[in-house]
Amino acid sequence: MSDKKLEEKVNKQKWTFAKTYAQTAPHEYFLKNQNEELFAELKQRIAKFGKEGKFFGHSYIYYHHGKYRYWAFENLINRDIEGKSYK
C-alpha cells in the first residue's frame, strides 16, 4: 500500500480516544475487527520500519508516519501525536 493510500485509510478510520489514559498518556486506538486491512498494513509497517521506544513505562516498537506514531498491542493499533514523551 502506498503512503498516500495509507494516509487516506488512516484518516477514514474511526479512532477511539483511550479515556483511561486521558490524563497520563493520551492516545487513540482501533480494534482489528473494525478494519482488518488497515490493521494488517500498520502491523506490517510497525514490524518492518518500527523503532523501539517507551510509552508510559513500557517498551514498544513504533512506526512513525505523519504527525503520529503507531504501535500494536494484541488486537488493536494505538497512535499518539509524534514527539510527545510519556513516563
PDB file with one MODEL, atoms N, CA, C and O in Angstrom:
MODEL        1
ATOM      1  N   MET A   1       0.849  -1.164   0.000  1.00  0.00           N
ATOM      2  CA  MET A   1       0.000   0.000   0.000  1.00  0.00           C
ATOM      3  C   MET A   1       0.901   1.235   0.000  1.00  0.00           C
ATOM      4  O   MET A   1       1.869   1.299   0.757  1.00  0.00           O
ATOM      5  N   SER A   2       0.588   2.198  -0.834  1.00  0.00           N
ATOM      6  CA  SER A   2       1.372   3.428  -0.897  1.00  0.00           C
ATOM      7  C   SER A   2       1.141   4.266   0.359  1.00  0.00           C
ATOM      8  O   SER A   2       0.155   4.084   1.072  1.00  0.00           O
ATOM      9  N   ASP A   3       2.065   5.182   0.613  1.00  0.00           N
ATOM     10  CA  ASP A   3       1.913   6.082   1.757  1.00  0.00           C
ATOM     11  C   ASP A   3       0.645   6.921   1.626  1.00  0.00           C
ATOM     12  O   ASP A   3      -0.041   7.174   2.617  1.00  0.00           O
ATOM     13  N   LYS A   4       0.336   7.349   0.412  1.00  0.00           N
ATOM     14  CA  LYS A   4      -0.855   8.168   0.180  1.00  0.00           C
ATOM     15  C   LYS A   4      -2.127   7.374   0.498  1.00  0.00           C
ATOM     16  O   LYS A   4      -3.042   7.888   1.141  1.00  0.00           O
ATOM     17  N   LYS A   5      -2.174   6.134   0.047  1.00  0.00           N
ATOM     18  CA  LYS A   5      -3.333   5.269   0.309  1.00  0.00           C
ATOM     19  C   LYS A   5      -3.451   4.988   1.805  1.00  0.00           C
ATOM     20  O   LYS A   5      -4.553   4.987   2.354  1.00  0.00           O
ATOM     21  N   LEU A   6      -2.318   4.750   2.463  1.00  0.00           N
ATOM     22  CA  LEU A   6      -2.335   4.540   3.903  1.00  0.00           C
ATOM     23  C   LEU A   6      -2.913   5.764   4.606  1.00  0.00           C
ATOM     24  O   LEU A   6      -3.759   5.631   5.490  1.00  0.00           O
ATOM     25  N   GLU A   7      -2.462   6.945   4.219  1.00  0.00           N
ATOM     26  CA  GLU A   7      -2.947   8.182   4.829  1.00  0.00           C
ATOM     27  C   GLU A   7      -4.461   8.322   4.665  1.00  0.00           C
ATOM     28  O   GLU A   7      -5.151   8.732   5.597  1.00  0.00           O
ATOM     29  N   GLU A   8      -4.975   7.983   3.487  1.00  0.00           N
ATOM     30  CA  GLU A   8      -6.418   8.036   3.245  1.00  0.00           C
ATOM     31  C   GLU A   8      -7.158   7.088   4.182  1.00  0.00           C
ATOM     32  O   GLU A   8      -8.170   7.456   4.779  1.00  0.00           O
ATOM     33  N   LYS A   9      -6.656   5.887   4.303  1.00  0.00           N
ATOM     34  CA  LYS A   9      -7.309   4.881   5.155  1.00  0.00           C
ATOM     35  C   LYS A   9      -7.228   5.267   6.635  1.00  0.00           C
ATOM     36  O   LYS A   9      -8.195   5.085   7.375  1.00  0.00           O
ATOM     37  N   VAL A  10      -6.094   5.792   7.063  1.00  0.00           N
ATOM     38  CA  VAL A  10      -5.932   6.233   8.450  1.00  0.00           C
ATOM     39  C   VAL A  10      -6.912   7.369   8.752  1.00  0.00           C
ATOM     40  O   VAL A  10      -7.525   7.402   9.819  1.00  0.00           O
ATOM     41  N   ASN A  11      -7.053   8.294   7.810  1.00  0.00           N
ATOM     42  CA  ASN A  11      -7.958   9.429   8.015  1.00  0.00           C
ATOM     43  C   ASN A  11      -9.424   9.021   8.023  1.00  0.00           C
ATOM     44  O   ASN A  11     -10.239   9.671   8.679  1.00  0.00           O
ATOM     45  N   LYS A  12      -9.771   7.974   7.317  1.00  0.00           N
ATOM     46  CA  LYS A  12     -11.154   7.491   7.279  1.00  0.00           C
ATOM     47  C   LYS A  12     -11.505   6.624   8.483  1.00  0.00           C
ATOM     48  O   LYS A  12     -12.675   6.471   8.833  1.00  0.00           O
ATOM     49  N   GLN A  13     -10.483   6.065   9.108  1.00  0.00           N
ATOM     50  CA  GLN A  13     -10.697   5.159  10.236  1.00  0.00           C
ATOM     51  C   GLN A  13     -11.267   5.911  11.437  1.00  0.00           C
ATOM     52  O   GLN A  13     -10.827   7.017  11.748  1.00  0.00           O
ATOM     53  N   LYS A  14     -12.239   5.312  12.104  1.00  0.00           N
ATOM     54  CA  LYS A  14     -12.761   5.872  13.356  1.00  0.00           C
ATOM     55  C   LYS A  14     -11.826   5.440  14.483  1.00  0.00           C
ATOM     56  O   LYS A  14     -11.693   4.249  14.767  1.00  0.00           O
ATOM     57  N   TRP A  15     -11.192   6.394  15.109  1.00  0.00           N
ATOM     58  CA  TRP A  15     -10.277   6.150  16.215  1.00  0.00           C
ATOM     59  C   TRP A  15     -11.016   6.439  17.515  1.00  0.00           C
ATOM     60  O   TRP A  15     -11.796   7.387  17.596  1.00  0.00           O
ATOM     61  N   THR A  16     -10.767   5.618  18.531  1.00  0.00           N
ATOM     62  CA  THR A  16     -11.391   5.776  19.835  1.00  0.00           C
ATOM     63  C   THR A  16     -10.375   6.356  20.807  1.00  0.00           C
ATOM     64  O   THR A  16      -9.261   5.847  20.930  1.00  0.00           O
ATOM     65  N   PHE A  17     -10.762   7.418  21.493  1.00  0.00           N
ATOM     66  CA  PHE A  17      -9.878   8.015  22.489  1.00  0.00           C
ATOM     67  C   PHE A  17      -9.813   7.099  23.706  1.00  0.00           C
ATOM     68  O   PHE A  17     -10.844   6.657  24.213  1.00  0.00           O
ATOM     69  N   ALA A  18      -8.603   6.814  24.170  1.00  0.00           N
ATOM     70  CA  ALA A  18      -8.389   5.929  25.328  1.00  0.00           C
ATOM     71  C   ALA A  18      -8.610   6.732  26.613  1.00  0.00           C
ATOM     72  O   ALA A  18      -7.678   7.325  27.155  1.00  0.00           O
ATOM     73  N   LYS A  19      -9.839   6.740  27.081  1.00  0.00           N
ATOM     74  CA  LYS A  19     -10.221   7.550  28.251  1.00  0.00           C
ATOM     75  C   LYS A  19      -9.404   7.212  29.502  1.00  0.00           C
ATOM     76  O   LYS A  19      -9.120   8.091  30.315  1.00  0.00           O
ATOM     77  N   THR A  20      -9.033   5.956  29.652  1.00  0.00           N
ATOM     78  CA  THR A  20      -8.279   5.520  30.831  1.00  0.00           C
ATOM     79  C   THR A  20      -6.960   6.275  30.966  1.00  0.00           C
ATOM     80  O   THR A  20      -6.485   6.507  32.077  1.00  0.00           O
ATOM     81  N   TYR A  21      -6.378   6.654  29.850  1.00  0.00           N
ATOM     82  CA  TYR A  21      -5.077   7.327  29.848  1.00  0.00           C
ATOM     83  C   TYR A  21      -5.186   8.814  29.522  1.00  0.00           C
ATOM     84  O   TYR A  21      -4.187   9.439  29.167  1.00  0.00           O
ATOM     85  N   ALA A  22      -6.363   9.381  29.636  1.00  0.00           N
ATOM     86  CA  ALA A  22      -6.585  10.773  29.240  1.00  0.00           C
ATOM     87  C   ALA A  22      -5.627  11.750  29.916  1.00  0.00           C
ATOM     88  O   ALA A  22      -5.131  12.674  29.270  1.00  0.00           O
ATOM     89  N   GLN A  23      -5.366  11.561  31.182  1.00  0.00           N
ATOM     90  CA  GLN A  23      -4.508  12.489  31.923  1.00  0.00           C
ATOM     91  C   GLN A  23      -3.024  12.124  31.861  1.00  0.00           C
ATOM     92  O   GLN A  23      -2.168  13.005  31.936  1.00  0.00           O
ATOM     93  N   THR A  24      -2.720  10.857  31.727  1.00  0.00           N
ATOM     94  CA  THR A  24      -1.327  10.420  31.826  1.00  0.00           C
ATOM     95  C   THR A  24      -0.647  10.166  30.493  1.00  0.00           C
ATOM     96  O   THR A  24       0.536  10.469  30.340  1.00  0.00           O
ATOM     97  N   ALA A  25      -1.365   9.621  29.530  1.00  0.00           N
ATOM     98  CA  ALA A  25      -0.766   9.264  28.236  1.00  0.00           C
ATOM     99  C   ALA A  25      -1.848   9.235  27.162  1.00  0.00           C
ATOM    100  O   ALA A  25      -2.225   8.162  26.690  1.00  0.00           O
ATOM    101  N   PRO A  26      -2.348  10.404  26.772  1.00  0.00           N
ATOM    102  CA  PRO A  26      -3.455  10.435  25.813  1.00  0.00           C
ATOM    103  C   PRO A  26      -3.086   9.805  24.470  1.00  0.00           C
ATOM    104  O   PRO A  26      -2.040  10.100  23.891  1.00  0.00           O
ATOM    105  N   HIS A  27      -3.961   8.943  23.999  1.00  0.00           N
ATOM    106  CA  HIS A  27      -3.777   8.307  22.704  1.00  0.00           C
ATOM    107  C   HIS A  27      -5.112   7.774  22.211  1.00  0.00           C
ATOM    108  O   HIS A  27      -6.112   7.797  22.929  1.00  0.00           O
ATOM    109  N   GLU A  28      -5.110   7.295  20.979  1.00  0.00           N
ATOM    110  CA  GLU A  28      -6.291   6.732  20.338  1.00  0.00           C
ATOM    111  C   GLU A  28      -5.981   5.313  19.888  1.00  0.00           C
ATOM    112  O   GLU A  28      -4.821   4.908  19.822  1.00  0.00           O
ATOM    113  N   TYR A  29      -7.033   4.563  19.579  1.00  0.00           N
ATOM    114  CA  TYR A  29      -6.839   3.198  19.102  1.00  0.00           C
ATOM    115  C   TYR A  29      -8.027   2.781  18.233  1.00  0.00           C
ATOM    116  O   TYR A  29      -9.085   3.411  18.246  1.00  0.00           O
ATOM    117  N   PHE A  30      -7.818   1.698  17.478  1.00  0.00           N
ATOM    118  CA  PHE A  30      -8.928   0.999  16.833  1.00  0.00           C
ATOM    119  C   PHE A  30      -8.662  -0.491  16.938  1.00  0.00           C
ATOM    120  O   PHE A  30      -7.513  -0.925  17.027  1.00  0.00           O
ATOM    121  N   LEU A  31      -9.727  -1.264  16.926  1.00  0.00           N
ATOM    122  CA  LEU A  31      -9.644  -2.712  17.065  1.00  0.00           C
ATOM    123  C   LEU A  31      -9.482  -3.389  15.715  1.00  0.00           C
ATOM    124  O   LEU A  31      -9.981  -2.899  14.702  1.00  0.00           O
ATOM    125  N   LYS A  32      -8.794  -4.497  15.705  1.00  0.00           N
ATOM    126  CA  LYS A  32      -8.547  -5.268  14.484  1.00  0.00           C
ATOM    127  C   LYS A  32      -9.836  -5.567  13.733  1.00  0.00           C
ATOM    128  O   LYS A  32      -9.878  -5.438  12.509  1.00  0.00           O
ATOM    129  N   ASN A  33     -10.893  -5.967  14.447  1.00  0.00           N
ATOM    130  CA  ASN A  33     -12.134  -6.339  13.766  1.00  0.00           C
ATOM    131  C   ASN A  33     -12.879  -5.144  13.173  1.00  0.00           C
ATOM    132  O   ASN A  33     -13.860  -5.332  12.453  1.00  0.00           O
ATOM    133  N   GLN A  34     -12.435  -3.924  13.460  1.00  0.00           N
ATOM    134  CA  GLN A  34     -13.040  -2.735  12.865  1.00  0.00           C
ATOM    135  C   GLN A  34     -12.501  -2.466  11.461  1.00  0.00           C
ATOM    136  O   GLN A  34     -13.191  -1.878  10.628  1.00  0.00           O
ATOM    137  N   ASN A  35     -11.260  -2.901  11.203  1.00  0.00           N
ATOM    138  CA  ASN A  35     -10.643  -2.653   9.899  1.00  0.00           C
ATOM    139  C   ASN A  35      -9.418  -3.565   9.773  1.00  0.00           C
ATOM    140  O   ASN A  35      -8.290  -3.156  10.047  1.00  0.00           O
ATOM    141  N   GLU A  36      -9.664  -4.799   9.354  1.00  0.00           N
ATOM    142  CA  GLU A  36      -8.578  -5.786   9.298  1.00  0.00           C
ATOM    143  C   GLU A  36      -7.498  -5.423   8.282  1.00  0.00           C
ATOM    144  O   GLU A  36      -6.322  -5.715   8.501  1.00  0.00           O
ATOM    145  N   GLU A  37      -7.881  -4.789   7.176  1.00  0.00           N
ATOM    146  CA  GLU A  37      -6.899  -4.403   6.166  1.00  0.00           C
ATOM    147  C   GLU A  37      -5.937  -3.348   6.719  1.00  0.00           C
ATOM    148  O   GLU A  37      -4.722  -3.486   6.576  1.00  0.00           O
ATOM    149  N   LEU A  38      -6.463  -2.308   7.342  1.00  0.00           N
ATOM    150  CA  LEU A  38      -5.618  -1.268   7.907  1.00  0.00           C
ATOM    151  C   LEU A  38      -4.790  -1.817   9.069  1.00  0.00           C
ATOM    152  O   LEU A  38      -3.615  -1.480   9.209  1.00  0.00           O
ATOM    153  N   PHE A  39      -5.398  -2.655   9.894  1.00  0.00           N
ATOM    154  CA  PHE A  39      -4.676  -3.286  10.997  1.00  0.00           C
ATOM    155  C   PHE A  39      -3.459  -4.049  10.466  1.00  0.00           C
ATOM    156  O   PHE A  39      -2.353  -3.893  10.981  1.00  0.00           O
ATOM    157  N   ALA A  40      -3.664  -4.863   9.445  1.00  0.00           N
ATOM    158  CA  ALA A  40      -2.570  -5.670   8.878  1.00  0.00           C
ATOM    159  C   ALA A  40      -1.485  -4.786   8.280  1.00  0.00           C
ATOM    160  O   ALA A  40      -0.297  -5.058   8.456  1.00  0.00           O
ATOM    161  N   GLU A  41      -1.878  -3.735   7.579  1.00  0.00           N
ATOM    162  CA  GLU A  41      -0.895  -2.840   6.958  1.00  0.00           C
ATOM    163  C   GLU A  41      -0.059  -2.128   8.029  1.00  0.00           C
ATOM    164  O   GLU A  41       1.166  -2.076   7.922  1.00  0.00           O
ATOM    165  N   LEU A  42      -0.701  -1.592   9.038  1.00  0.00           N
ATOM    166  CA  LEU A  42       0.044  -0.901  10.084  1.00  0.00           C
ATOM    167  C   LEU A  42       0.913  -1.872  10.881  1.00  0.00           C
ATOM    168  O   LEU A  42       2.043  -1.542  11.242  1.00  0.00           O
ATOM    169  N   LYS A  43       0.396  -3.049  11.152  1.00  0.00           N
ATOM    170  CA  LYS A  43       1.186  -4.049  11.879  1.00  0.00           C
ATOM    171  C   LYS A  43       2.439  -4.427  11.075  1.00  0.00           C
ATOM    172  O   LYS A  43       3.520  -4.583  11.642  1.00  0.00           O
ATOM    173  N   GLN A  44       2.288  -4.572   9.761  1.00  0.00           N
ATOM    174  CA  GLN A  44       3.423  -4.890   8.896  1.00  0.00           C
ATOM    175  C   GLN A  44       4.445  -3.750   8.895  1.00  0.00           C
ATOM    176  O   GLN A  44       5.648  -3.997   8.981  1.00  0.00           O
ATOM    177  N   ARG A  45       3.978  -2.517   8.800  1.00  0.00           N
ATOM    178  CA  ARG A  45       4.897  -1.374   8.804  1.00  0.00           C
ATOM    179  C   ARG A  45       5.595  -1.220  10.151  1.00  0.00           C
ATOM    180  O   ARG A  45       6.775  -0.871  10.204  1.00  0.00           O
ATOM    181  N   ILE A  46       4.875  -1.478  11.230  1.00  0.00           N
ATOM    182  CA  ILE A  46       5.482  -1.421  12.556  1.00  0.00           C
ATOM    183  C   ILE A  46       6.627  -2.424  12.631  1.00  0.00           C
ATOM    184  O   ILE A  46       7.712  -2.100  13.113  1.00  0.00           O
ATOM    185  N   ALA A  47       6.382  -3.647  12.152  1.00  0.00           N
ATOM    186  CA  ALA A  47       7.403  -4.694  12.187  1.00  0.00           C
ATOM    187  C   ALA A  47       8.593  -4.362  11.289  1.00  0.00           C
ATOM    188  O   ALA A  47       9.741  -4.608  11.658  1.00  0.00           O
ATOM    189  N   LYS A  48       8.318  -3.806  10.113  1.00  0.00           N
ATOM    190  CA  LYS A  48       9.376  -3.564   9.125  1.00  0.00           C
ATOM    191  C   LYS A  48      10.160  -2.275   9.379  1.00  0.00           C
ATOM    192  O   LYS A  48      11.385  -2.258   9.254  1.00  0.00           O
ATOM    193  N   PHE A  49       9.461  -1.205   9.733  1.00  0.00           N
ATOM    194  CA  PHE A  49      10.107   0.112   9.836  1.00  0.00           C
ATOM    195  C   PHE A  49      10.149   0.669  11.258  1.00  0.00           C
ATOM    196  O   PHE A  49      10.688   1.753  11.482  1.00  0.00           O
ATOM    197  N   GLY A  50       9.590  -0.055  12.207  1.00  0.00           N
ATOM    198  CA  GLY A  50       9.455   0.457  13.565  1.00  0.00           C
ATOM    199  C   GLY A  50      10.772   0.584  14.306  1.00  0.00           C
ATOM    200  O   GLY A  50      11.760  -0.080  13.993  1.00  0.00           O
ATOM    201  N   LYS A  51      10.750   1.449  15.287  1.00  0.00           N
ATOM    202  CA  LYS A  51      11.893   1.675  16.164  1.00  0.00           C
ATOM    203  C   LYS A  51      11.402   1.550  17.607  1.00  0.00           C
ATOM    204  O   LYS A  51      10.270   1.916  17.925  1.00  0.00           O
ATOM    205  N   GLU A  52      12.270   1.028  18.470  1.00  0.00           N
ATOM    206  CA  GLU A  52      11.893   0.838  19.865  1.00  0.00           C
ATOM    207  C   GLU A  52      11.776   2.178  20.585  1.00  0.00           C
ATOM    208  O   GLU A  52      12.555   3.101  20.349  1.00  0.00           O
ATOM    209  N   GLY A  53      10.791   2.258  21.461  1.00  0.00           N
ATOM    210  CA  GLY A  53      10.588   3.455  22.267  1.00  0.00           C
ATOM    211  C   GLY A  53       9.758   3.119  23.489  1.00  0.00           C
ATOM    212  O   GLY A  53       9.287   1.993  23.645  1.00  0.00           O
ATOM    213  N   LYS A  54       9.585   4.097  24.344  1.00  0.00           N
ATOM    214  CA  LYS A  54       8.839   3.912  25.590  1.00  0.00           C
ATOM    215  C   LYS A  54       7.459   4.573  25.495  1.00  0.00           C
ATOM    216  O   LYS A  54       7.286   5.617  24.865  1.00  0.00           O
ATOM    217  N   PHE A  55       6.507   3.940  26.129  1.00  0.00           N
ATOM    218  CA  PHE A  55       5.176   4.509  26.295  1.00  0.00           C
ATOM    219  C   PHE A  55       4.723   4.164  27.692  1.00  0.00           C
ATOM    220  O   PHE A  55       4.445   3.004  27.997  1.00  0.00           O
ATOM    221  N   PHE A  56       4.648   5.169  28.540  1.00  0.00           N
ATOM    222  CA  PHE A  56       4.165   5.013  29.899  1.00  0.00           C
ATOM    223  C   PHE A  56       4.853   3.858  30.627  1.00  0.00           C
ATOM    224  O   PHE A  56       4.210   3.027  31.268  1.00  0.00           O
ATOM    225  N   GLY A  57       6.184   3.835  30.506  1.00  0.00           N
ATOM    226  CA  GLY A  57       6.970   2.852  31.224  1.00  0.00           C
ATOM    227  C   GLY A  57       7.150   1.503  30.540  1.00  0.00           C
ATOM    228  O   GLY A  57       7.822   0.623  31.078  1.00  0.00           O
ATOM    229  N   HIS A  58       6.564   1.333  29.372  1.00  0.00           N
ATOM    230  CA  HIS A  58       6.678   0.060  28.648  1.00  0.00           C
ATOM    231  C   HIS A  58       7.381   0.288  27.313  1.00  0.00           C
ATOM    232  O   HIS A  58       7.218   1.336  26.689  1.00  0.00           O
ATOM    233  N   SER A  59       8.155  -0.688  26.887  1.00  0.00           N
ATOM    234  CA  SER A  59       8.825  -0.610  25.587  1.00  0.00           C
ATOM    235  C   SER A  59       7.927  -1.185  24.505  1.00  0.00           C
ATOM    236  O   SER A  59       7.333  -2.251  24.666  1.00  0.00           O
ATOM    237  N   TYR A  60       7.842  -0.464  23.411  1.00  0.00           N
ATOM    238  CA  TYR A  60       7.081  -0.905  22.244  1.00  0.00           C
ATOM    239  C   TYR A  60       7.895  -0.584  20.994  1.00  0.00           C
ATOM    240  O   TYR A  60       8.855   0.186  21.036  1.00  0.00           O
ATOM    241  N   ILE A  61       7.494  -1.181  19.901  1.00  0.00           N
ATOM    242  CA  ILE A  61       8.068  -0.844  18.602  1.00  0.00           C
ATOM    243  C   ILE A  61       7.083   0.113  17.928  1.00  0.00           C
ATOM    244  O   ILE A  61       5.900  -0.195  17.784  1.00  0.00           O
ATOM    245  N   TYR A  62       7.590   1.276  17.520  1.00  0.00           N
ATOM    246  CA  TYR A  62       6.763   2.328  16.944  1.00  0.00           C
ATOM    247  C   TYR A  62       7.051   2.522  15.467  1.00  0.00           C
ATOM    248  O   TYR A  62       8.194   2.439  15.016  1.00  0.00           O
ATOM    249  N   TYR A  63       5.992   2.782  14.734  1.00  0.00           N
ATOM    250  CA  TYR A  63       6.101   3.201  13.339  1.00  0.00           C
ATOM    251  C   TYR A  63       5.692   4.666  13.299  1.00  0.00           C
ATOM    252  O   TYR A  63       4.591   5.016  13.726  1.00  0.00           O
ATOM    253  N   HIS A  64       6.558   5.514  12.796  1.00  0.00           N
ATOM    254  CA  HIS A  64       6.302   6.949  12.718  1.00  0.00           C
ATOM    255  C   HIS A  64       5.824   7.292  11.308  1.00  0.00           C
ATOM    256  O   HIS A  64       6.483   6.981  10.315  1.00  0.00           O
ATOM    257  N   HIS A  65       4.661   7.942  11.246  1.00  0.00           N
ATOM    258  CA  HIS A  65       4.090   8.325   9.950  1.00  0.00           C
ATOM    259  C   HIS A  65       3.289   9.606  10.137  1.00  0.00           C
ATOM    260  O   HIS A  65       2.371   9.670  10.955  1.00  0.00           O
ATOM    261  N   GLY A  66       3.654  10.622   9.367  1.00  0.00           N
ATOM    262  CA  GLY A  66       2.971  11.905   9.502  1.00  0.00           C
ATOM    263  C   GLY A  66       3.198  12.466  10.892  1.00  0.00           C
ATOM    264  O   GLY A  66       4.314  12.435  11.410  1.00  0.00           O
ATOM    265  N   LYS A  67       2.135  12.979  11.495  1.00  0.00           N
ATOM    266  CA  LYS A  67       2.280  13.555  12.833  1.00  0.00           C
ATOM    267  C   LYS A  67       2.058  12.532  13.949  1.00  0.00           C
ATOM    268  O   LYS A  67       2.063  12.890  15.127  1.00  0.00           O
ATOM    269  N   TYR A  68       1.864  11.270  13.586  1.00  0.00           N
ATOM    270  CA  TYR A  68       1.572  10.241  14.576  1.00  0.00           C
ATOM    271  C   TYR A  68       2.662   9.178  14.667  1.00  0.00           C
ATOM    272  O   TYR A  68       3.459   8.986  13.749  1.00  0.00           O
ATOM    273  N   ARG A  69       2.664   8.493  15.812  1.00  0.00           N
ATOM    274  CA  ARG A  69       3.426   7.258  15.938  1.00  0.00           C
ATOM    275  C   ARG A  69       2.398   6.173  16.276  1.00  0.00           C
ATOM    276  O   ARG A  69       1.445   6.401  17.020  1.00  0.00           O
ATOM    277  N   TYR A  70       2.624   5.002  15.711  1.00  0.00           N
ATOM    278  CA  TYR A  70       1.687   3.885  15.828  1.00  0.00           C
ATOM    279  C   TYR A  70       2.378   2.707  16.489  1.00  0.00           C
ATOM    280  O   TYR A  70       3.569   2.477  16.279  1.00  0.00           O
ATOM    281  N   TRP A  71       1.625   1.960  17.291  1.00  0.00           N
ATOM    282  CA  TRP A  71       2.143   0.722  17.867  1.00  0.00           C
ATOM    283  C   TRP A  71       0.992  -0.252  18.042  1.00  0.00           C
ATOM    284  O   TRP A  71      -0.163   0.135  18.222  1.00  0.00           O
ATOM    285  N   ALA A  72       1.345  -1.525  17.984  1.00  0.00           N
ATOM    286  CA  ALA A  72       0.344  -2.580  18.080  1.00  0.00           C
ATOM    287  C   ALA A  72       0.369  -3.166  19.487  1.00  0.00           C
ATOM    288  O   ALA A  72       1.417  -3.262  20.126  1.00  0.00           O
ATOM    289  N   PHE A  73      -0.803  -3.548  19.943  1.00  0.00           N
ATOM    290  CA  PHE A  73      -0.937  -4.227  21.223  1.00  0.00           C
ATOM    291  C   PHE A  73      -2.082  -5.219  21.077  1.00  0.00           C
ATOM    292  O   PHE A  73      -3.250  -4.838  21.000  1.00  0.00           O
ATOM    293  N   GLU A  74      -1.727  -6.493  21.041  1.00  0.00           N
ATOM    294  CA  GLU A  74      -2.695  -7.575  20.866  1.00  0.00           C
ATOM    295  C   GLU A  74      -3.569  -7.317  19.640  1.00  0.00           C
ATOM    296  O   GLU A  74      -3.064  -7.345  18.518  1.00  0.00           O
ATOM    297  N   ASN A  75      -4.866  -7.067  19.825  1.00  0.00           N
ATOM    298  CA  ASN A  75      -5.763  -6.921  18.673  1.00  0.00           C
ATOM    299  C   ASN A  75      -6.135  -5.470  18.403  1.00  0.00           C
ATOM    300  O   ASN A  75      -7.218  -5.185  17.893  1.00  0.00           O
ATOM    301  N   LEU A  76      -5.226  -4.546  18.750  1.00  0.00           N
ATOM    302  CA  LEU A  76      -5.522  -3.148  18.451  1.00  0.00           C
ATOM    303  C   LEU A  76      -4.279  -2.409  18.003  1.00  0.00           C
ATOM    304  O   LEU A  76      -3.149  -2.816  18.273  1.00  0.00           O
ATOM    305  N   ILE A  77      -4.525  -1.314  17.313  1.00  0.00           N
ATOM    306  CA  ILE A  77      -3.468  -0.395  16.901  1.00  0.00           C
ATOM    307  C   ILE A  77      -3.688   0.898  17.670  1.00  0.00           C
ATOM    308  O   ILE A  77      -4.791   1.444  17.684  1.00  0.00           O
ATOM    309  N   ASN A  78      -2.636   1.380  18.306  1.00  0.00           N
ATOM    310  CA  ASN A  78      -2.664   2.641  19.039  1.00  0.00           C
ATOM    311  C   ASN A  78      -1.941   3.706  18.233  1.00  0.00           C
ATOM    312  O   ASN A  78      -1.111   3.403  17.376  1.00  0.00           O
ATOM    313  N   ARG A  79      -2.269   4.954  18.524  1.00  0.00           N
ATOM    314  CA  ARG A  79      -1.498   6.060  17.961  1.00  0.00           C
ATOM    315  C   ARG A  79      -1.544   7.233  18.927  1.00  0.00           C
ATOM    316  O   ARG A  79      -2.507   7.426  19.669  1.00  0.00           O
ATOM    317  N   ASP A  80      -0.472   8.004  18.889  1.00  0.00           N
ATOM    318  CA  ASP A  80      -0.445   9.267  19.604  1.00  0.00           C
ATOM    319  C   ASP A  80       0.312  10.263  18.741  1.00  0.00           C
ATOM    320  O   ASP A  80       0.867   9.910  17.700  1.00  0.00           O
ATOM    321  N   ILE A  81       0.327  11.493  19.183  1.00  0.00           N
ATOM    322  CA  ILE A  81       0.972  12.538  18.396  1.00  0.00           C
ATOM    323  C   ILE A  81       2.481  12.423  18.527  1.00  0.00           C
ATOM    324  O   ILE A  81       3.019  12.344  19.632  1.00  0.00           O
ATOM    325  N   GLU A  82       3.145  12.414  17.401  1.00  0.00           N
ATOM    326  CA  GLU A  82       4.597  12.316  17.315  1.00  0.00           C
ATOM    327  C   GLU A  82       5.269  13.375  18.168  1.00  0.00           C
ATOM    328  O   GLU A  82       4.844  14.530  18.185  1.00  0.00           O
ATOM    329  N   GLY A  83       6.317  12.982  18.874  1.00  0.00           N
ATOM    330  CA  GLY A  83       7.118  13.937  19.618  1.00  0.00           C
ATOM    331  C   GLY A  83       6.707  14.092  21.077  1.00  0.00           C
ATOM    332  O   GLY A  83       7.433  14.702  21.862  1.00  0.00           O
ATOM    333  N   LYS A  84       5.557  13.551  21.446  1.00  0.00           N
ATOM    334  CA  LYS A  84       5.175  13.607  22.860  1.00  0.00           C
ATOM    335  C   LYS A  84       5.976  12.541  23.587  1.00  0.00           C
ATOM    336  O   LYS A  84       6.275  11.486  23.028  1.00  0.00           O
ATOM    337  N   SER A  85       6.313  12.818  24.814  1.00  0.00           N
ATOM    338  CA  SER A  85       7.014  11.802  25.590  1.00  0.00           C
ATOM    339  C   SER A  85       6.223  11.515  26.853  1.00  0.00           C
ATOM    340  O   SER A  85       5.639  12.421  27.448  1.00  0.00           O
ATOM    341  N   TYR A  86       6.205  10.279  27.252  1.00  0.00           N
ATOM    342  CA  TYR A  86       5.478   9.839  28.417  1.00  0.00           C
ATOM    343  C   TYR A  86       6.430   9.086  29.327  1.00  0.00           C
ATOM    344  O   TYR A  86       7.500   8.650  28.902  1.00  0.00           O
ATOM    345  N   LYS A  87       6.040   8.941  30.554  1.00  0.00           N
ATOM    346  CA  LYS A  87       6.852   8.262  31.560  1.00  0.00           C
ATOM    347  C   LYS A  87       7.262   6.874  31.129  1.00  0.00           C
ATOM    348  O   LYS A  87       7.951   6.175  31.872  1.00  0.00           O
TER     349      LYS A  87
ENDMDL
END
